[in-house]
Amino acid sequence: MLEAFKNDLGVTVSKVSIMNTYPKIYEAFIDRKSLGKGVFNINDTLITTDSANTISDLREKLEKCQAERDVYKADYELAQEILQRVIVNANSIPNLHVESLFKEID
């Protein structure tokens, strides 16, 4: 970076002077240097490519879990409706105590 200043602009500067005088240029340089190493900056957090791959895998797993949850939730709601219908129908049978339907079998 310092050589680029000297070659392109004909100015000799130190790293400290760039850090203090031109912080945005220094930040851009550090970000570009990190990117070359497979590290990038998101919201002041350094993320490696391995971390990004892990995050991507976790997002896929989350989507699968949410889809499974939706299926289980739909099955649960259907089972609740069926049980409610069974209870209503059982109440219409004379001399049947609905509670006896829910007793544990020995």
KOLNUDO-781170 format. One record per residue (C-alpha): residue in one letter; x, y, z negated. Coordinates in steps of 0.001 Angstrom, whole numbers. Example, Ala and Ser with C-alpha at 12.3 -4.5 7.8 and 13.67 -1.06 7.14 Angstrom:
2
aa / x / y / z
A / 12300 / -4500 / -7800
S / 13670 / -1060 / -7140
END
This chain:
106
aa / x / y / z
M / 0 / 0 / 0
L / 2781 / 2395 / -899
E / 4514 / 1605 / 2378
A / 1305 / 2368 / 4253
F / 1193 / 5837 / 2701
K / 4792 / 6400 / 3693
N / 4452 / 4964 / 7217
D / 1021 / 6359 / 8113
L / 1054 / 9669 / 6276
G / 4749 / 10284 / 5748
V / 4124 / 10689 / 2015
T / 6092 / 8957 / -701
V / 3945 / 8238 / -3736
S / 4154 / 5952 / -6730
K / 1613 / 3371 / -7771
V / 916 / 5328 / -10966
S / 216 / 8541 / -9072
I / -2235 / 6736 / -6792
M / -3948 / 5156 / -9802
N / -4286 / 8535 / -11531
T / -4886 / 10828 / -8561
Y / -6847 / 8577 / -6193
P / -8669 / 5961 / -8308
K / -11114 / 5079 / -5517
I / -8253 / 4281 / -3135
Y / -6600 / 2168 / -5815
E / -9859 / 307 / -6560
A / -10357 / -386 / -2858
F / -6790 / -1684 / -2628
I / -7254 / -3987 / -5641
D / -10587 / -5259 / -4282
R / -9037 / -5972 / -876
K / -6034 / -7656 / -2472
S / -8314 / -9811 / -4659
L / -10479 / -10730 / -1685
G / -7380 / -12089 / 26
K / -6884 / -14343 / -3005
G / -10474 / -15624 / -2845
V / -11728 / -13349 / -5610
F / -14354 / -10668 / -5167
N / -15865 / -8079 / -7455
I / -19603 / -7985 / -8194
N / -20849 / -5431 / -10705
D / -17437 / -5150 / -12384
T / -17184 / -8943 / -12705
L / -14532 / -10853 / -10824
I / -16000 / -13861 / -9058
T / -13824 / -16539 / -7487
T / -14912 / -18541 / -4482
D / -15185 / -21579 / -6773
S / -17524 / -19614 / -9038
A / -19571 / -18532 / -6026
N / -19888 / -22163 / -4912
T / -20942 / -23179 / -8425
I / -23521 / -20395 / -8492
S / -24840 / -21527 / -5114
D / -25102 / -25137 / -6341
L / -26894 / -23999 / -9495
R / -29380 / -21980 / -7444
E / -30150 / -25062 / -5327
K / -30654 / -27146 / -8475
L / -32889 / -24437 / -9931
E / -35045 / -24408 / -6792
K / -35384 / -28212 / -6939
C / -36282 / -28083 / -10638
Q / -38883 / -25393 / -9997
A / -40404 / -27492 / -7203
E / -40510 / -30553 / -9491
R / -42057 / -28456 / -12251
D / -44768 / -27272 / -9868
V / -45560 / -30875 / -8916
Y / -45663 / -31979 / -12565
K / -47819 / -29006 / -13461
A / -50301 / -29816 / -10678
D / -50390 / -33481 / -11786
Y / -50930 / -32422 / -15406
E / -53786 / -30101 / -14463
L / -55410 / -32860 / -12378
A / -55095 / -35326 / -15268
Q / -56689 / -32778 / -17607
E / -59627 / -32354 / -15219
I / -60080 / -36122 / -14937
L / -59986 / -36564 / -18721
Q / -62508 / -33782 / -19151
R / -64851 / -35500 / -16659
V / -64399 / -38852 / -18439
I / -65281 / -37272 / -21772
V / -68342 / -35523 / -20351
N / -69506 / -38734 / -18648
A / -68810 / -40823 / -21758
N / -70948 / -38466 / -23832
S / -73898 / -39302 / -21605
I / -73661 / -43046 / -22403
P / -76034 / -43902 / -25268
N / -74537 / -45433 / -28441
L / -70942 / -44727 / -27302
H / -68748 / -42755 / -29606
V / -66226 / -40821 / -27513
E / -63710 / -40925 / -30369
S / -63507 / -44689 / -29959
L / -62066 / -44167 / -26489
F / -59002 / -42511 / -28004
K / -58206 / -45041 / -30708
E / -54841 / -46767 / -30519
I / -54878 / -50367 / -29366
D / -53303 / -52779 / -31824
END
